[in-house]
């Protein structure tokens, strides 16, 4: 699969995909006979996962550590990184629920509904 196809499938720009390769977050894919990157479904899946981690607030350096641990089959480290991230996400989720409640109450007061 060419980089343009991967870009469409992942929502990542070709520039971002190349940047992730340069940062060591994903390994560069093999090249086809014409010298173009030929991504596999497994590589697309990894790019989607890296994108998910990034969008959910994990730093690129932490993602790199996670990917290296996962690739090296260091499951305890990979699991630890994900568990720490999950705790952070759950705290953010609680905070967002609080912000929604406060904002909703403010709207009600402004409309004179309370």
Beta strands, then each sheet from edge to edge (+ up, - down):
end
